[in-house]
């Protein structure tokens, strides 16, 4: 099959041939319809903790149609439209029973260094970790469930309640998902701090009540627009220094939720957190039920995230589109559609 292959840091992906996946017990093979580029994928091609070995195939935000089923996959049929979590779990340990796939000791990640991902024509997934898409949910929407679930989980873990006031730092895909679900919960003021005019406009479409300039005094702007301070600050950028900046902006008794993925060493001043009695909350991924919930909300037209997708490319243009996201301009969520142009 064709796939986008990573070779080494500093070199672009190439389109080449990779082995066709075969489903094992409790596994499915999907014909990939769409797969989004995530910031974690970019981190995985740069020197650091997440650097992948040469020959890896990335891609963990995807949807597709079932092309093959393994043994012990009762209920699954070839041709069904699905989305899957990018992890193959044992399905029987206590974390799996709670739907906490990333806490499974036997879990194998998809597209993140262990099992080949969905920057390819086909991808192998766990039957237990797959969600059937309702008939009215498109495969494009299905590929957005994973990044939306990241934002949903962050909002859920934050403890945000109706009427709360939030500051969201960064309007990339995670920031937009947090914006959407902050509105969904019923936040009163949803202020997004962003440098890009294009992403700021998109944040307004996803539920931001106001956008402020990240290059100016963010809290002064927050106070001017709301007359108050944020109860919760969501850090959705993931660069060194950002957690410290959010702690500086947090009011006494405030909460900072870290959803951005920073792969480099960072420094904070604990005394600042102590003096303000700040709560610092880190969040990871999502639960299986989050995928089910989001698919259901899509089917009921309660959420629409398709505006997040700014570019859809085939294999021919994919390496260039991937590299362009290192210094994005208009792009937000870029999708690979393997059969585009075929």
TORROMAR-91724 format. One record per residue (C-alpha): residue in three letters; chain; x negated, y negated, z. Coordinates in steps of 0.2 Angstrom, whole numbers, padded with zeros to 4 digits. Example, Ala and Ser with C-alpha at 12.3 -4.5 7.8 and 13.67 -1.06 7.14 Angstrom:
BEGIN
<atom r="ala" c="A" px="-0062" py="0022" pz="0039"/>
<atom r="ser" c="A" px="-0068" py="0005" pz="0036"/>
This chain:
BEGIN
<atom r="unk" c="A" px="0000" py="0000" pz="0000"/>
<atom r="unk" c="A" px="-0005" py="-0018" pz="-0002"/>
<atom r="unk" c="A" px="-0010" py="-0028" pz="0014"/>
<atom r="unk" c="A" px="-0019" py="-0044" pz="0019"/>
<atom r="unk" c="A" px="-0035" py="-0038" pz="0027"/>
<atom r="unk" c="A" px="-0046" py="-0047" pz="0040"/>
<atom r="unk" c="A" px="-0065" py="-0044" pz="0038"/>
<atom r="unk" c="A" px="-0074" py="-0056" pz="0049"/>
<atom r="unk" c="A" px="-0073" py="-0073" pz="0058"/>
<atom r="unk" c="A" px="-0076" py="-0088" pz="0046"/>
<atom r="unk" c="A" px="-0070" py="-0078" pz="0030"/>
<atom r="unk" c="A" px="-0052" py="-0079" pz="0023"/>
<atom r="unk" c="A" px="-0041" py="-0063" pz="0022"/>
<atom r="unk" c="A" px="-0041" py="-0053" pz="0007"/>
<atom r="unk" c="A" px="-0027" py="-0044" pz="-0002"/>
<atom r="unk" c="A" px="-0032" py="-0025" pz="-0004"/>
<atom r="unk" c="A" px="-0026" py="-0008" pz="-0001"/>
<atom r="unk" c="A" px="-0023" py="0000" pz="0016"/>
<atom r="unk" c="A" px="-0017" py="0018" pz="0021"/>
<atom r="unk" c="A" px="0002" py="0021" pz="0019"/>
<atom r="unk" c="A" px="0009" py="0023" pz="0037"/>
<atom r="unk" c="A" px="0017" py="0039" pz="0042"/>
<atom r="unk" c="A" px="0030" py="0040" pz="0056"/>
<atom r="unk" c="A" px="0025" py="0051" pz="0071"/>
<atom r="unk" c="A" px="0037" py="0057" pz="0084"/>
<atom r="unk" c="A" px="0049" py="0043" pz="0090"/>
<atom r="unk" c="A" px="0042" py="0032" pz="0076"/>
<atom r="unk" c="A" px="0049" py="0023" pz="0061"/>
<atom r="unk" c="A" px="0041" py="0016" pz="0045"/>
<atom r="unk" c="A" px="0048" py="-0001" pz="0039"/>
<atom r="unk" c="A" px="0047" py="-0008" pz="0022"/>
<atom r="unk" c="A" px="0042" py="-0026" pz="0027"/>
<atom r="unk" c="A" px="0054" py="-0040" pz="0021"/>
<atom r="unk" c="A" px="0047" py="-0055" pz="0030"/>
<atom r="unk" c="A" px="0032" py="-0057" pz="0042"/>
<atom r="unk" c="A" px="0028" py="-0074" pz="0051"/>
<atom r="unk" c="A" px="0011" py="-0081" pz="0054"/>
<atom r="unk" c="A" px="0008" py="-0084" pz="0073"/>
<atom r="unk" c="A" px="-0005" py="-0094" pz="0082"/>
<atom r="unk" c="A" px="-0011" py="-0079" pz="0090"/>
<atom r="unk" c="A" px="-0015" py="-0072" pz="0073"/>
<atom r="unk" c="A" px="-0026" py="-0087" pz="0070"/>
<atom r="unk" c="A" px="-0034" py="-0084" pz="0087"/>
<atom r="unk" c="A" px="-0038" py="-0066" pz="0082"/>
<atom r="unk" c="A" px="-0049" py="-0071" pz="0068"/>
<atom r="unk" c="A" px="-0059" py="-0083" pz="0078"/>
<atom r="unk" c="A" px="-0074" py="-0079" pz="0090"/>
<atom r="unk" c="A" px="-0067" py="-0076" pz="0107"/>
<atom r="unk" c="A" px="-0058" py="-0064" pz="0118"/>
<atom r="unk" c="A" px="-0045" py="-0059" pz="0104"/>
<atom r="unk" c="A" px="-0057" py="-0057" pz="0089"/>
<atom r="unk" c="A" px="-0051" py="-0042" pz="0079"/>
<atom r="unk" c="A" px="-0063" py="-0029" pz="0071"/>
<atom r="unk" c="A" px="-0066" py="-0030" pz="0053"/>
<atom r="unk" c="A" px="-0053" py="-0021" pz="0042"/>
<atom r="unk" c="A" px="-0038" py="-0025" pz="0054"/>
<atom r="unk" c="A" px="-0021" py="-0029" pz="0047"/>
<atom r="unk" c="A" px="-0012" py="-0042" pz="0057"/>
<atom r="unk" c="A" px="0007" py="-0047" pz="0058"/>
<atom r="unk" c="A" px="0018" py="-0045" pz="0073"/>
<atom r="unk" c="A" px="0033" py="-0056" pz="0069"/>
<atom r="unk" c="A" px="0043" py="-0046" pz="0056"/>
<atom r="unk" c="A" px="0059" py="-0038" pz="0050"/>
<atom r="unk" c="A" px="0062" py="-0024" pz="0037"/>
<atom r="unk" c="A" px="0072" py="-0010" pz="0031"/>
<atom r="unk" c="A" px="0069" py="0008" pz="0037"/>
<atom r="unk" c="A" px="0059" py="0018" pz="0024"/>
<atom r="unk" c="A" px="0055" py="0034" pz="0034"/>
<atom r="unk" c="A" px="0060" py="0041" pz="0051"/>
<atom r="unk" c="A" px="0050" py="0053" pz="0062"/>
<atom r="unk" c="A" px="0056" py="0067" pz="0074"/>
<atom r="unk" c="A" px="0067" py="0062" pz="0089"/>
<atom r="unk" c="A" px="0074" py="0046" pz="0081"/>
<atom r="unk" c="A" px="0092" py="0050" pz="0082"/>
<atom r="unk" c="A" px="0103" py="0036" pz="0076"/>
<atom r="unk" c="A" px="0091" py="0028" pz="0064"/>
<atom r="unk" c="A" px="0094" py="0030" pz="0046"/>
<atom r="unk" c="A" px="0084" py="0025" pz="0030"/>
<atom r="unk" c="A" px="0090" py="0008" pz="0023"/>
<atom r="unk" c="A" px="0095" py="0001" pz="0040"/>
<atom r="unk" c="A" px="0090" py="-0018" pz="0043"/>
<atom r="unk" c="A" px="0080" py="-0020" pz="0058"/>
<atom r="unk" c="A" px="0068" py="-0030" pz="0068"/>
<atom r="unk" c="A" px="0055" py="-0022" pz="0080"/>
<atom r="unk" c="A" px="0045" py="-0028" pz="0095"/>
<atom r="unk" c="A" px="0026" py="-0027" pz="0090"/>
<atom r="unk" c="A" px="0022" py="-0013" pz="0102"/>
<atom r="unk" c="A" px="0025" py="0006" pz="0102"/>
<atom r="unk" c="A" px="0029" py="0012" pz="0120"/>
<atom r="unk" c="A" px="0031" py="0028" pz="0129"/>
<atom r="unk" c="A" px="0049" py="0024" pz="0133"/>
<atom r="unk" c="A" px="0049" py="0034" pz="0149"/>
<atom r="unk" c="A" px="0039" py="0025" pz="0162"/>
<atom r="unk" c="A" px="0047" py="0013" pz="0175"/>
<atom r="unk" c="A" px="0042" py="-0003" pz="0165"/>
<atom r="unk" c="A" px="0049" py="0005" pz="0149"/>
<atom r="unk" c="A" px="0065" py="0009" pz="0158"/>
<atom r="unk" c="A" px="0066" py="-0010" pz="0163"/>
<atom r="unk" c="A" px="0063" py="-0015" pz="0145"/>
<atom r="unk" c="A" px="0046" py="-0022" pz="0149"/>
<atom r="unk" c="A" px="0036" py="-0015" pz="0134"/>
<atom r="unk" c="A" px="0020" py="-0025" pz="0138"/>
<atom r="unk" c="A" px="0019" py="-0017" pz="0155"/>
<atom r="unk" c="A" px="0019" py="0001" pz="0148"/>
<atom r="unk" c="A" px="0002" py="0008" pz="0151"/>
<atom r="unk" c="A" px="0003" py="0019" pz="0136"/>
<atom r="unk" c="A" px="0009" py="0005" pz="0124"/>
<atom r="unk" c="A" px="0000" py="0002" pz="0107"/>
<atom r="unk" c="A" px="0001" py="-0015" pz="0100"/>
<atom r="unk" c="A" px="0006" py="-0018" pz="0082"/>
<atom r="unk" c="A" px="-0004" py="-0031" pz="0072"/>
<atom r="unk" c="A" px="-0014" py="-0036" pz="0087"/>
<atom r="unk" c="A" px="-0029" py="-0024" pz="0086"/>
<atom r="unk" c="A" px="-0022" py="-0006" pz="0089"/>
<atom r="unk" c="A" px="-0010" py="-0002" pz="0076"/>
<atom r="unk" c="A" px="-0009" py="-0010" pz="0059"/>
<atom r="unk" c="A" px="0003" py="-0024" pz="0057"/>
<atom r="unk" c="A" px="0016" py="-0031" pz="0045"/>
<atom r="unk" c="A" px="0005" py="-0042" pz="0034"/>
<atom r="unk" c="A" px="0008" py="-0027" pz="0023"/>
<atom r="unk" c="A" px="0021" py="-0018" pz="0012"/>
<atom r="unk" c="A" px="0025" py="-0006" pz="0026"/>
<atom r="unk" c="A" px="0023" py="-0005" pz="0045"/>
<atom r="unk" c="A" px="0025" py="0008" pz="0058"/>
<atom r="unk" c="A" px="0035" py="0004" pz="0073"/>
<atom r="unk" c="A" px="0042" py="0013" pz="0089"/>
<atom r="unk" c="A" px="0060" py="0019" pz="0087"/>
<atom r="unk" c="A" px="0063" py="0014" pz="0105"/>
<atom r="unk" c="A" px="0057" py="-0003" pz="0102"/>
<atom r="unk" c="A" px="0067" py="-0007" pz="0087"/>
<atom r="unk" c="A" px="0083" py="-0017" pz="0086"/>
<atom r="unk" c="A" px="0097" py="-0015" pz="0073"/>
<atom r="unk" c="A" px="0101" py="-0031" pz="0064"/>
<atom r="unk" c="A" px="0120" py="-0035" pz="0064"/>
<atom r="unk" c="A" px="0127" py="-0036" pz="0046"/>
<atom r="unk" c="A" px="0128" py="-0055" pz="0046"/>
<atom r="unk" c="A" px="0110" py="-0058" pz="0051"/>
<atom r="unk" c="A" px="0098" py="-0059" pz="0037"/>
<atom r="unk" c="A" px="0081" py="-0051" pz="0036"/>
<atom r="unk" c="A" px="0073" py="-0069" pz="0036"/>
<atom r="unk" c="A" px="0082" py="-0072" pz="0053"/>
<atom r="unk" c="A" px="0077" py="-0055" pz="0059"/>
<atom r="unk" c="A" px="0059" py="-0060" pz="0057"/>
<atom r="unk" c="A" px="0062" py="-0075" pz="0068"/>
<atom r="unk" c="A" px="0068" py="-0065" pz="0083"/>
<atom r="unk" c="A" px="0051" py="-0062" pz="0090"/>
<atom r="unk" c="A" px="0045" py="-0080" pz="0091"/>
<atom r="unk" c="A" px="0062" py="-0085" pz="0097"/>
<atom r="unk" c="A" px="0061" py="-0072" pz="0111"/>
<atom r="unk" c="A" px="0045" py="-0080" pz="0117"/>
<atom r="unk" c="A" px="0053" py="-0096" pz="0119"/>
<atom r="unk" c="A" px="0069" py="-0088" pz="0127"/>
<atom r="unk" c="A" px="0058" py="-0078" pz="0140"/>
<atom r="unk" c="A" px="0049" py="-0094" pz="0144"/>
<atom r="unk" c="A" px="0065" py="-0104" pz="0148"/>
<atom r="unk" c="A" px="0072" py="-0089" pz="0158"/>
<atom r="unk" c="A" px="0056" py="-0087" pz="0168"/>
<atom r="unk" c="A" px="0056" py="-0106" pz="0172"/>
<atom r="unk" c="A" px="0072" py="-0105" pz="0181"/>
<atom r="unk" c="A" px="0079" py="-0120" pz="0171"/>
<atom r="unk" c="A" px="0097" py="-0124" pz="0176"/>
<atom r="unk" c="A" px="0111" py="-0134" pz="0168"/>
<atom r="unk" c="A" px="0107" py="-0152" pz="0170"/>
<atom r="unk" c="A" px="0089" py="-0150" pz="0172"/>
<atom r="unk" c="A" px="0076" py="-0162" pz="0164"/>
<atom r="unk" c="A" px="0062" py="-0154" pz="0154"/>
<atom r="unk" c="A" px="0047" py="-0160" pz="0145"/>
<atom r="unk" c="A" px="0040" py="-0149" pz="0131"/>
<atom r="unk" c="A" px="0022" py="-0152" pz="0125"/>
<atom r="unk" c="A" px="0021" py="-0147" pz="0107"/>
<atom r="unk" c="A" px="0034" py="-0144" pz="0094"/>
<atom r="unk" c="A" px="0026" py="-0129" pz="0085"/>
<atom r="unk" c="A" px="0037" py="-0113" pz="0084"/>
<atom r="unk" c="A" px="0036" py="-0109" pz="0102"/>
<atom r="unk" c="A" px="0039" py="-0127" pz="0107"/>
<atom r="unk" c="A" px="0054" py="-0127" pz="0095"/>
<atom r="unk" c="A" px="0061" py="-0111" pz="0103"/>
<atom r="unk" c="A" px="0059" py="-0118" pz="0120"/>
<atom r="unk" c="A" px="0068" py="-0133" pz="0114"/>
<atom r="unk" c="A" px="0082" py="-0123" pz="0107"/>
<atom r="unk" c="A" px="0085" py="-0112" pz="0123"/>
<atom r="unk" c="A" px="0083" py="-0127" pz="0134"/>
<atom r="unk" c="A" px="0098" py="-0134" pz="0125"/>
<atom r="unk" c="A" px="0107" py="-0117" pz="0126"/>
<atom r="unk" c="A" px="0105" py="-0117" pz="0145"/>
<atom r="unk" c="A" px="0112" py="-0135" pz="0146"/>
<atom r="unk" c="A" px="0097" py="-0146" pz="0151"/>
<atom r="unk" c="A" px="0102" py="-0164" pz="0152"/>
<atom r="unk" c="A" px="0086" py="-0172" pz="0145"/>
<atom r="unk" c="A" px="0075" py="-0162" pz="0133"/>
<atom r="unk" c="A" px="0060" py="-0173" pz="0129"/>
<atom r="unk" c="A" px="0047" py="-0166" pz="0116"/>
<atom r="unk" c="A" px="0029" py="-0173" pz="0115"/>
<atom r="unk" c="A" px="0022" py="-0171" pz="0098"/>
<atom r="unk" c="A" px="0009" py="-0179" pz="0087"/>
<atom r="unk" c="A" px="0016" py="-0174" pz="0070"/>
<atom r="unk" c="A" px="0031" py="-0184" pz="0063"/>
<atom r="unk" c="A" px="0037" py="-0169" pz="0054"/>
<atom r="unk" c="A" px="0037" py="-0157" pz="0069"/>
<atom r="unk" c="A" px="0045" py="-0171" pz="0079"/>
<atom r="unk" c="A" px="0060" py="-0172" pz="0067"/>
<atom r="unk" c="A" px="0062" py="-0154" pz="0067"/>
<atom r="unk" c="A" px="0062" py="-0154" pz="0086"/>
<atom r="unk" c="A" px="0077" py="-0166" pz="0085"/>
<atom r="unk" c="A" px="0086" py="-0153" pz="0075"/>
<atom r="unk" c="A" px="0082" py="-0139" pz="0088"/>
<atom r="unk" c="A" px="0090" py="-0149" pz="0102"/>
<atom r="unk" c="A" px="0078" py="-0162" pz="0108"/>
<atom r="unk" c="A" px="0087" py="-0177" pz="0115"/>
<atom r="unk" c="A" px="0071" py="-0188" pz="0112"/>
<atom r="unk" c="A" px="0054" py="-0186" pz="0105"/>
<atom r="unk" c="A" px="0039" py="-0196" pz="0112"/>
<atom r="unk" c="A" px="0021" py="-0199" pz="0105"/>
<atom r="unk" c="A" px="0009" py="-0187" pz="0112"/>
<atom r="unk" c="A" px="-0005" py="-0200" pz="0109"/>
<atom r="unk" c="A" px="0003" py="-0212" pz="0121"/>
<atom r="unk" c="A" px="0007" py="-0212" pz="0140"/>
<atom r="unk" c="A" px="0020" py="-0197" pz="0139"/>
<atom r="unk" c="A" px="0027" py="-0199" pz="0157"/>
<atom r="unk" c="A" px="0029" py="-0218" pz="0155"/>
<atom r="unk" c="A" px="0039" py="-0214" pz="0139"/>
<atom r="unk" c="A" px="0049" py="-0200" pz="0148"/>
<atom r="unk" c="A" px="0054" py="-0212" pz="0162"/>
<atom r="unk" c="A" px="0059" py="-0226" pz="0149"/>
<atom r="unk" c="A" px="0070" py="-0214" pz="0139"/>
<atom r="unk" c="A" px="0078" py="-0205" pz="0154"/>
<atom r="unk" c="A" px="0076" py="-0215" pz="0170"/>
<atom r="unk" c="A" px="0068" py="-0200" pz="0179"/>
<atom r="unk" c="A" px="0054" py="-0187" pz="0179"/>
<atom r="unk" c="A" px="0054" py="-0170" pz="0172"/>
<atom r="unk" c="A" px="0059" py="-0155" pz="0183"/>
<atom r="unk" c="A" px="0049" py="-0143" pz="0172"/>
<atom r="unk" c="A" px="0035" py="-0146" pz="0159"/>
<atom r="unk" c="A" px="0033" py="-0132" pz="0146"/>
<atom r="unk" c="A" px="0015" py="-0132" pz="0139"/>
<atom r="unk" c="A" px="0017" py="-0125" pz="0122"/>
<atom r="unk" c="A" px="0000" py="-0130" pz="0113"/>
<atom r="unk" c="A" px="-0013" py="-0118" pz="0121"/>
<atom r="unk" c="A" px="-0029" py="-0129" pz="0120"/>
<atom r="unk" c="A" px="-0042" py="-0132" pz="0134"/>
<atom r="unk" c="A" px="-0037" py="-0146" pz="0145"/>
<atom r="unk" c="A" px="-0018" py="-0145" pz="0141"/>
<atom r="unk" c="A" px="-0014" py="-0136" pz="0158"/>
<atom r="unk" c="A" px="-0023" py="-0150" pz="0167"/>
<atom r="unk" c="A" px="-0014" py="-0163" pz="0158"/>
<atom r="unk" c="A" px="0002" py="-0156" pz="0162"/>
<atom r="unk" c="A" px="-0002" py="-0155" pz="0180"/>
<atom r="unk" c="A" px="-0006" py="-0173" pz="0180"/>
<atom r="unk" c="A" px="0010" py="-0177" pz="0172"/>
<atom r="unk" c="A" px="0020" py="-0166" pz="0184"/>
<atom r="unk" c="A" px="0029" py="-0175" pz="0198"/>
<atom r="unk" c="A" px="0028" py="-0169" pz="0216"/>
<atom r="unk" c="A" px="0036" py="-0152" pz="0218"/>
<atom r="unk" c="A" px="0037" py="-0151" pz="0199"/>
<atom r="unk" c="A" px="0034" py="-0135" pz="0189"/>
<atom r="unk" c="A" px="0022" py="-0131" pz="0174"/>
<atom r="unk" c="A" px="0026" py="-0117" pz="0163"/>
<atom r="unk" c="A" px="0012" py="-0111" pz="0152"/>
<atom r="unk" c="A" px="0018" py="-0103" pz="0136"/>
<atom r="unk" c="A" px="0004" py="-0109" pz="0125"/>
<atom r="unk" c="A" px="-0010" py="-0096" pz="0122"/>
<atom r="unk" c="A" px="-0027" py="-0103" pz="0126"/>
<atom r="unk" c="A" px="-0041" py="-0091" pz="0122"/>
<atom r="unk" c="A" px="-0056" py="-0101" pz="0129"/>
<atom r="unk" c="A" px="-0061" py="-0105" pz="0147"/>
<atom r="unk" c="A" px="-0052" py="-0119" pz="0154"/>
<atom r="unk" c="A" px="-0053" py="-0130" pz="0170"/>
<atom r="unk" c="A" px="-0040" py="-0137" pz="0182"/>
<atom r="unk" c="A" px="-0042" py="-0146" pz="0198"/>
<atom r="unk" c="A" px="-0033" py="-0136" pz="0212"/>
<atom r="unk" c="A" px="-0032" py="-0150" pz="0224"/>
<atom r="unk" c="A" px="-0021" py="-0159" pz="0212"/>
<atom r="unk" c="A" px="-0009" py="-0145" pz="0212"/>
<atom r="unk" c="A" px="-0010" py="-0143" pz="0231"/>
<atom r="unk" c="A" px="-0007" py="-0162" pz="0234"/>
<atom r="unk" c="A" px="0008" py="-0161" pz="0223"/>
<atom r="unk" c="A" px="0014" py="-0144" pz="0227"/>
<atom r="unk" c="A" px="0015" py="-0139" pz="0209"/>
<atom r="unk" c="A" px="0022" py="-0122" pz="0204"/>
<atom r="unk" c="A" px="0011" py="-0116" pz="0189"/>
<atom r="unk" c="A" px="0020" py="-0102" pz="0180"/>
<atom r="unk" c="A" px="0012" py="-0091" pz="0166"/>
<atom r="unk" c="A" px="0023" py="-0081" pz="0154"/>
<atom r="unk" c="A" px="0020" py="-0067" pz="0143"/>
<atom r="unk" c="A" px="0030" py="-0062" pz="0128"/>
<atom r="unk" c="A" px="0048" py="-0055" pz="0131"/>
<atom r="unk" c="A" px="0059" py="-0040" pz="0135"/>
<atom r="unk" c="A" px="0068" py="-0028" pz="0124"/>
<atom r="unk" c="A" px="0085" py="-0036" pz="0129"/>
<atom r="unk" c="A" px="0079" py="-0053" pz="0123"/>
<atom r="unk" c="A" px="0078" py="-0046" pz="0105"/>
<atom r="unk" c="A" px="0096" py="-0039" pz="0107"/>
<atom r="unk" c="A" px="0103" py="-0055" pz="0114"/>
<atom r="unk" c="A" px="0095" py="-0066" pz="0101"/>
<atom r="unk" c="A" px="0101" py="-0054" pz="0087"/>
<atom r="unk" c="A" px="0119" py="-0055" pz="0094"/>
<atom r="unk" c="A" px="0118" py="-0074" pz="0096"/>
<atom r="unk" c="A" px="0113" py="-0075" pz="0078"/>
<atom r="unk" c="A" px="0127" py="-0064" pz="0072"/>
<atom r="unk" c="A" px="0139" py="-0076" pz="0082"/>
<atom r="unk" c="A" px="0132" py="-0091" pz="0074"/>
<atom r="unk" c="A" px="0127" py="-0098" pz="0091"/>
<atom r="unk" c="A" px="0109" py="-0101" pz="0086"/>
<atom r="unk" c="A" px="0102" py="-0105" pz="0069"/>
<atom r="unk" c="A" px="0083" py="-0106" pz="0068"/>
<atom r="unk" c="A" px="0080" py="-0104" pz="0049"/>
<atom r="unk" c="A" px="0075" py="-0123" pz="0048"/>
<atom r="unk" c="A" px="0059" py="-0117" pz="0057"/>
<atom r="unk" c="A" px="0053" py="-0109" pz="0041"/>
<atom r="unk" c="A" px="0044" py="-0122" pz="0030"/>
<atom r="unk" c="A" px="0035" py="-0110" pz="0018"/>
<atom r="unk" c="A" px="0038" py="-0093" pz="0011"/>
<atom r="unk" c="A" px="0024" py="-0085" pz="0001"/>
<atom r="unk" c="A" px="0019" py="-0069" pz="-0007"/>
<atom r="unk" c="A" px="0002" py="-0059" pz="-0006"/>
<atom r="unk" c="A" px="-0006" py="-0070" pz="-0020"/>
<atom r="unk" c="A" px="-0004" py="-0086" pz="-0010"/>
<atom r="unk" c="A" px="-0005" py="-0079" pz="0008"/>
<atom r="unk" c="A" px="-0024" py="-0080" pz="0012"/>
<atom r="unk" c="A" px="-0023" py="-0099" pz="0007"/>
<atom r="unk" c="A" px="-0007" py="-0102" pz="0017"/>
<atom r="unk" c="A" px="-0015" py="-0093" pz="0032"/>
<atom r="unk" c="A" px="-0031" py="-0104" pz="0032"/>
<atom r="unk" c="A" px="-0020" py="-0120" pz="0030"/>
<atom r="unk" c="A" px="-0012" py="-0117" pz="0047"/>
<atom r="unk" c="A" px="-0029" py="-0120" pz="0055"/>
<atom r="unk" c="A" px="-0026" py="-0138" pz="0052"/>
<atom r="unk" c="A" px="-0007" py="-0139" pz="0049"/>
<atom r="unk" c="A" px="0001" py="-0154" pz="0040"/>
<atom r="unk" c="A" px="0020" py="-0151" pz="0036"/>
<atom r="unk" c="A" px="0020" py="-0132" pz="0040"/>
<atom r="unk" c="A" px="0029" py="-0124" pz="0055"/>
<atom r="unk" c="A" px="0033" py="-0106" pz="0053"/>
<atom r="unk" c="A" px="0025" py="-0099" pz="0037"/>
<atom r="unk" c="A" px="0032" py="-0082" pz="0031"/>
<atom r="unk" c="A" px="0024" py="-0068" pz="0021"/>
<atom r="unk" c="A" px="0037" py="-0060" pz="0009"/>
<atom r="unk" c="A" px="0027" py="-0045" pz="0002"/>
<atom r="unk" c="A" px="0038" py="-0042" pz="-0013"/>
<atom r="unk" c="A" px="0038" py="-0061" pz="-0018"/>
<atom r="unk" c="A" px="0032" py="-0063" pz="-0036"/>
<atom r="unk" c="A" px="0032" py="-0044" pz="-0039"/>
